[in-house]
Structure formats: structure tokens, C-alpha cells
Amino acid sequence: MKKIIITLDGYSSCGKSTLARQLAKELNYVFIDSGAMYRAITLYFLRKHINYADTQKVVEALSEISLSFEYNPLTGQSDMYLNDENVESLIREMVVSEHVSEVAALKEVREFGVAQQQLMGKKKGIVMDGRDIGTTVFPDAELKIFVTADPAVRVERRFKELFEKNPSITIEEVKRNLEMRDYMDSNREFSPLRQAADAVVLDNSDLTREEQLQVAMNWAKEKIGG
């Protein structure tokens, strides 16, 4: 059976990563969370107090970064490692969320991330989610899915996710953060978020996780069998 590349792009909190993980598991493919990579870079920049406007400092910092995914048998998922440190939980914190769009918009950071992601996809048989995967990273991917959902649904999903870790967070904070990230992701100069011309749209506002997986699996089987 031939192996293909499947890309999932879309706004924050559309459920891209959940669907990508499910698809990878069903197909026995490798799941690559591109967002986790940019979050890990952001965490490193915050730790080192990197001035984003200082291109030389940005390039120097990137040269010090090693990113990898390692399987976690306890969760059954791949964790993000930054310079051999498991940072999976740290990169999900609000302080990283507030800066990741700004860091990911930097030309040098995008080039670094895209190069890493393209290396990971050389053998195909991968599912990768992000903002520019079907347009910039893998423009020739066999299956491109653009995931979308009603903004109010996205805010509610994100709030529930964050509330478990931080009960003091408010839904207004989450709403502002998502709106800011949507704007920055769509309007950045390099690799902005946009729907690829040949992408299929999956609006999961009213779908369960099982239902959206079934839709995506049907599309994948068509491409793999075609």
C-alpha cells in the first residue's frame, strides 16, 4: 500500500492536532505536531530573553536548538523534546500561547521550522498539522485538509482545555488570545495561514471526534487507494 503525506491546516483550537493524531494512529503513520515545534522554539526564546527584533540573536538562538519527538508509552503519544528535555507540558502554558504567533511569524524561525518538517516528511507516511503545511511545507501533499469551526465553539473548547490546568483563567482571556493568534497567523508576512486551493474543508463545529475521523479516513482511503 502506497504511503502519502496528509496535511491539516486551520485556526487555533479547531481540533487539528486531535484529528491528526487519530488519523496517524488509524493509518499507522507518524504524527508530527508542527505547532509543538514552534511552541518549543518560543519557550527557548522566552527562557533566553531573545529580542525578536534582533535578527542576529534570533539566528544564534536557532542554532542552539535541537527538536525531536519521542514516544511516551504512558500517554500513547509523542512528546516534544527541546535539547533533550521533555517540554510537552511547558509548551502548552498560556505564557507560550501568548508569544508563539509572534515568534512563528519571524522569517528565520519559519525557515528553520519548515526545513525541519520537510526532513521529517521525506519518507512519507506522515500526518502533520499546522498553519502552512499544505501551502508551504508540503505543497505537493496527496491529501490536504483545511479544518475549521465556529469561533464560539473554538473558544469553548480551548477554555475547557486550559481550565483543567488553570482554574483562574477566564473565557474572555481565551477569546482575546484566540482572536490575536487568528489575526497574526493570517496576516504575517511569511507563510500566512490560508486554505490551499486543492484542500478539502472539514467544518467540525457540530461533529464528534469520531464523526470527523470517519470523514477524514474516507478521504485518506480514496487517496491511498487511488
RODOKOL-749612 format. One record per residue (C-alpha): residue number from 1; x, y, z. Coordinates in nm, 3 decimals, always signed. Layout:
<nodes>
+-----+---------+---------+---------+
:   k :      c1 :      c2 :      c3 :
+-----+---------+---------+---------+
: NUM :       X :       Y :       Z :
...
+-----+---------+---------+---------+
</nodes>
This chain:
<nodes>
+-----+---------+---------+---------+
:   k :      c1 :      c2 :      c3 :
+-----+---------+---------+---------+
:   1 :  +0.000 :  +0.000 :  +0.000 :
:   2 :  +0.147 :  +0.335 :  -0.101 :
:   3 :  +0.224 :  +0.591 :  +0.168 :
:   4 :  +0.111 :  +0.951 :  +0.135 :
:   5 :  +0.152 :  +1.283 :  +0.313 :
:   6 :  -0.157 :  +1.421 :  +0.486 :
:   7 :  -0.164 :  +1.786 :  +0.594 :
:   8 :  -0.413 :  +1.955 :  +0.826 :
:   9 :  -0.421 :  +2.334 :  +0.842 :
:  10 :  -0.656 :  +2.571 :  +1.018 :
:  11 :  -0.705 :  +2.817 :  +1.301 :
:  12 :  -0.619 :  +2.761 :  +1.669 :
:  13 :  -0.840 :  +2.522 :  +1.866 :
:  14 :  -1.012 :  +2.368 :  +1.563 :
:  15 :  -0.913 :  +2.022 :  +1.679 :
:  16 :  -0.641 :  +1.977 :  +1.414 :
:  17 :  -0.395 :  +1.801 :  +1.644 :
:  18 :  -0.659 :  +1.565 :  +1.784 :
:  19 :  -0.770 :  +1.465 :  +1.435 :
:  20 :  -0.412 :  +1.438 :  +1.308 :
:  21 :  -0.322 :  +1.205 :  +1.597 :
:  22 :  -0.629 :  +0.990 :  +1.533 :
:  23 :  -0.557 :  +0.968 :  +1.161 :
:  24 :  -0.192 :  +0.877 :  +1.219 :
:  25 :  -0.293 :  +0.604 :  +1.464 :
:  26 :  -0.555 :  +0.456 :  +1.229 :
:  27 :  -0.318 :  +0.458 :  +0.932 :
:  28 :  -0.008 :  +0.361 :  +1.134 :
:  29 :  +0.155 :  +0.684 :  +1.015 :
:  30 :  +0.390 :  +0.919 :  +1.202 :
:  31 :  +0.215 :  +1.221 :  +1.356 :
:  32 :  +0.416 :  +1.546 :  +1.355 :
:  33 :  +0.280 :  +1.835 :  +1.561 :
:  34 :  +0.431 :  +2.139 :  +1.387 :
:  35 :  +0.267 :  +2.370 :  +1.642 :
:  36 :  +0.458 :  +2.197 :  +1.921 :
:  37 :  +0.782 :  +2.272 :  +1.735 :
:  38 :  +0.706 :  +2.646 :  +1.720 :
:  39 :  +0.595 :  +2.639 :  +2.083 :
:  40 :  +0.926 :  +2.477 :  +2.183 :
:  41 :  +1.120 :  +2.745 :  +1.994 :
:  42 :  +0.909 :  +3.011 :  +2.169 :
:  43 :  +0.982 :  +2.855 :  +2.508 :
:  44 :  +1.355 :  +2.865 :  +2.435 :
:  45 :  +1.335 :  +3.229 :  +2.324 :
:  46 :  +1.146 :  +3.324 :  +2.641 :
:  47 :  +1.397 :  +3.144 :  +2.861 :
:  48 :  +1.688 :  +3.319 :  +2.689 :
:  49 :  +1.508 :  +3.658 :  +2.675 :
:  50 :  +1.567 :  +3.681 :  +2.300 :
:  51 :  +1.479 :  +4.013 :  +2.138 :
:  52 :  +1.267 :  +3.912 :  +1.838 :
:  53 :  +1.373 :  +4.227 :  +1.650 :
:  54 :  +1.741 :  +4.131 :  +1.672 :
:  55 :  +1.788 :  +3.902 :  +1.371 :
:  56 :  +2.140 :  +3.801 :  +1.471 :
:  57 :  +2.027 :  +3.694 :  +1.819 :
:  58 :  +1.736 :  +3.501 :  +1.666 :
:  59 :  +1.965 :  +3.315 :  +1.425 :
:  60 :  +2.214 :  +3.241 :  +1.705 :
:  61 :  +1.936 :  +3.106 :  +1.927 :
:  62 :  +1.801 :  +2.883 :  +1.649 :
:  63 :  +2.150 :  +2.733 :  +1.601 :
:  64 :  +2.136 :  +2.621 :  +1.966 :
:  65 :  +1.801 :  +2.443 :  +1.928 :
:  66 :  +1.751 :  +2.073 :  +1.869 :
:  67 :  +1.392 :  +1.948 :  +1.831 :
:  68 :  +1.267 :  +1.591 :  +1.836 :
:  69 :  +0.957 :  +1.387 :  +1.912 :
:  70 :  +0.976 :  +1.085 :  +2.139 :
:  71 :  +0.703 :  +0.829 :  +2.200 :
:  72 :  +0.555 :  +0.836 :  +2.552 :
:  73 :  +0.427 :  +0.485 :  +2.644 :
:  74 :  +0.217 :  +0.627 :  +2.931 :
:  75 :  +0.009 :  +0.852 :  +2.704 :
:  76 :  +0.049 :  +0.662 :  +2.378 :
:  77 :  +0.153 :  +0.990 :  +2.212 :
:  78 :  +0.472 :  +1.163 :  +2.103 :
:  79 :  +0.615 :  +1.426 :  +2.337 :
:  80 :  +0.809 :  +1.734 :  +2.226 :
:  81 :  +1.173 :  +1.743 :  +2.328 :
:  82 :  +1.377 :  +2.062 :  +2.328 :
:  83 :  +1.751 :  +1.996 :  +2.352 :
:  84 :  +1.677 :  +1.653 :  +2.505 :
:  85 :  +1.434 :  +1.798 :  +2.765 :
:  86 :  +1.071 :  +1.686 :  +2.765 :
:  87 :  +0.882 :  +2.017 :  +2.738 :
:  88 :  +0.541 :  +1.878 :  +2.635 :
:  89 :  +0.354 :  +2.027 :  +2.932 :
:  90 :  +0.554 :  +2.352 :  +2.946 :
:  91 :  +0.481 :  +2.447 :  +2.584 :
:  92 :  +0.105 :  +2.429 :  +2.645 :
:  93 :  +0.109 :  +2.703 :  +2.910 :
:  94 :  -0.059 :  +3.039 :  +2.844 :
:  95 :  +0.268 :  +3.236 :  +2.852 :
:  96 :  +0.386 :  +3.038 :  +2.547 :
:  97 :  +0.046 :  +3.072 :  +2.377 :
:  98 :  +0.069 :  +3.449 :  +2.412 :
:  99 :  +0.401 :  +3.465 :  +2.223 :
: 100 :  +0.400 :  +3.172 :  +1.980 :
: 101 :  +0.231 :  +3.355 :  +1.689 :
: 102 :  +0.481 :  +3.639 :  +1.714 :
: 103 :  +0.779 :  +3.403 :  +1.718 :
: 104 :  +0.636 :  +3.180 :  +1.442 :
: 105 :  +0.593 :  +3.487 :  +1.220 :
: 106 :  +0.969 :  +3.554 :  +1.211 :
: 107 :  +1.119 :  +3.469 :  +0.872 :
: 108 :  +1.421 :  +3.294 :  +1.024 :
: 109 :  +1.202 :  +3.085 :  +1.254 :
: 110 :  +0.969 :  +2.982 :  +0.968 :
: 111 :  +1.265 :  +2.879 :  +0.751 :
: 112 :  +1.413 :  +2.678 :  +1.040 :
: 113 :  +1.081 :  +2.507 :  +1.114 :
: 114 :  +0.994 :  +2.431 :  +0.752 :
: 115 :  +1.337 :  +2.277 :  +0.686 :
: 116 :  +1.299 :  +2.050 :  +0.992 :
: 117 :  +0.947 :  +1.949 :  +0.891 :
: 118 :  +1.041 :  +1.871 :  +0.529 :
: 119 :  +1.320 :  +1.642 :  +0.651 :
: 120 :  +1.067 :  +1.457 :  +0.868 :
: 121 :  +0.843 :  +1.401 :  +0.565 :
: 122 :  +1.098 :  +1.260 :  +0.321 :
: 123 :  +0.980 :  +0.901 :  +0.361 :
: 124 :  +0.610 :  +0.996 :  +0.351 :
: 125 :  +0.362 :  +0.808 :  +0.571 :
: 126 :  +0.314 :  +1.116 :  +0.790 :
: 127 :  +0.028 :  +1.331 :  +0.918 :
: 128 :  +0.126 :  +1.688 :  +1.002 :
: 129 :  -0.087 :  +1.972 :  +1.130 :
: 130 :  -0.022 :  +2.344 :  +1.148 :
: 131 :  -0.090 :  +2.669 :  +0.965 :
: 132 :  +0.114 :  +2.646 :  +0.644 :
: 133 :  +0.168 :  +2.273 :  +0.599 :
: 134 :  -0.038 :  +2.230 :  +0.282 :
: 135 :  +0.072 :  +2.562 :  +0.131 :
: 136 :  +0.441 :  +2.598 :  +0.221 :
: 137 :  +0.583 :  +2.285 :  +0.385 :
: 138 :  +0.425 :  +2.017 :  +0.163 :
: 139 :  +0.258 :  +2.190 :  -0.134 :
: 140 :  +0.256 :  +1.854 :  -0.318 :
: 141 :  +0.089 :  +1.656 :  -0.036 :
: 142 :  -0.160 :  +1.399 :  -0.162 :
: 143 :  -0.430 :  +1.495 :  +0.090 :
: 144 :  -0.473 :  +1.847 :  +0.229 :
: 145 :  -0.744 :  +1.909 :  +0.487 :
: 146 :  -0.842 :  +2.258 :  +0.600 :
: 147 :  -1.007 :  +2.228 :  +0.940 :
: 148 :  -1.248 :  +2.496 :  +1.058 :
: 149 :  -1.508 :  +2.552 :  +1.330 :
: 150 :  -1.734 :  +2.828 :  +1.457 :
: 151 :  -1.527 :  +3.080 :  +1.665 :
: 152 :  -1.754 :  +3.042 :  +1.969 :
: 153 :  -1.708 :  +2.664 :  +1.958 :
: 154 :  -1.331 :  +2.707 :  +1.937 :
: 155 :  -1.324 :  +2.942 :  +2.238 :
: 156 :  -1.531 :  +2.699 :  +2.445 :
: 157 :  -1.306 :  +2.405 :  +2.354 :
: 158 :  -0.989 :  +2.596 :  +2.437 :
: 159 :  -1.134 :  +2.728 :  +2.764 :
: 160 :  -1.224 :  +2.376 :  +2.881 :
: 161 :  -0.875 :  +2.252 :  +2.793 :
: 162 :  -0.697 :  +2.533 :  +2.980 :
: 163 :  -0.936 :  +2.547 :  +3.276 :
: 164 :  -0.830 :  +2.196 :  +3.381 :
: 165 :  -0.473 :  +2.319 :  +3.423 :
: 166 :  -0.551 :  +2.675 :  +3.537 :
: 167 :  -0.893 :  +2.727 :  +3.707 :
: 168 :  -0.830 :  +3.101 :  +3.739 :
: 169 :  -0.835 :  +3.156 :  +3.363 :
: 170 :  -1.135 :  +3.339 :  +3.218 :
: 171 :  -1.321 :  +3.275 :  +2.894 :
: 172 :  -1.252 :  +3.638 :  +2.794 :
: 173 :  -0.876 :  +3.580 :  +2.820 :
: 174 :  -0.908 :  +3.275 :  +2.597 :
: 175 :  -1.124 :  +3.462 :  +2.346 :
: 176 :  -0.873 :  +3.751 :  +2.324 :
: 177 :  -0.581 :  +3.511 :  +2.282 :
: 178 :  -0.753 :  +3.320 :  +2.000 :
: 179 :  -0.854 :  +3.639 :  +1.821 :
: 180 :  -0.498 :  +3.772 :  +1.846 :
: 181 :  -0.349 :  +3.447 :  +1.717 :
: 182 :  -0.602 :  +3.425 :  +1.431 :
: 183 :  -0.513 :  +3.777 :  +1.320 :
: 184 :  -0.136 :  +3.726 :  +1.346 :
: 185 :  -0.142 :  +3.384 :  +1.179 :
: 186 :  -0.350 :  +3.514 :  +0.887 :
: 187 :  -0.164 :  +3.841 :  +0.837 :
: 188 :  +0.201 :  +3.751 :  +0.890 :
: 189 :  +0.436 :  +3.820 :  +0.600 :
: 190 :  +0.589 :  +3.473 :  +0.576 :
: 191 :  +0.375 :  +3.162 :  +0.526 :
: 192 :  +0.044 :  +3.308 :  +0.645 :
: 193 :  -0.246 :  +3.081 :  +0.732 :
: 194 :  -0.459 :  +3.027 :  +0.426 :
: 195 :  -0.655 :  +2.746 :  +0.265 :
: 196 :  -0.467 :  +2.566 :  -0.012 :
: 197 :  -0.652 :  +2.574 :  -0.345 :
: 198 :  -0.665 :  +2.194 :  -0.354 :
: 199 :  -0.758 :  +2.141 :  +0.013 :
: 200 :  -1.084 :  +1.982 :  +0.126 :
: 201 :  -1.268 :  +2.171 :  +0.402 :
: 202 :  -1.375 :  +1.996 :  +0.721 :
: 203 :  -1.605 :  +2.207 :  +0.943 :
: 204 :  -1.625 :  +2.017 :  +1.272 :
: 205 :  -1.844 :  +2.266 :  +1.466 :
: 206 :  -2.119 :  +2.006 :  +1.501 :
: 207 :  -1.920 :  +1.686 :  +1.463 :
: 208 :  -1.798 :  +1.448 :  +1.732 :
: 209 :  -1.434 :  +1.336 :  +1.726 :
: 210 :  -1.545 :  +1.000 :  +1.590 :
: 211 :  -1.751 :  +1.160 :  +1.312 :
: 212 :  -1.474 :  +1.391 :  +1.194 :
: 213 :  -1.228 :  +1.099 :  +1.197 :
: 214 :  -1.462 :  +0.898 :  +0.975 :
: 215 :  -1.487 :  +1.183 :  +0.723 :
: 216 :  -1.108 :  +1.225 :  +0.712 :
: 217 :  -1.046 :  +0.848 :  +0.692 :
: 218 :  -1.275 :  +0.823 :  +0.391 :
: 219 :  -1.075 :  +1.096 :  +0.215 :
: 220 :  -0.745 :  +0.926 :  +0.310 :
: 221 :  -0.857 :  +0.585 :  +0.181 :
: 222 :  -0.958 :  +0.742 :  -0.152 :
: 223 :  -0.609 :  +0.893 :  -0.192 :
: 224 :  -0.417 :  +0.586 :  -0.072 :
: 225 :  -0.621 :  +0.351 :  -0.288 :
: 226 :  -0.629 :  +0.585 :  -0.589 :
+-----+---------+---------+---------+
</nodes>
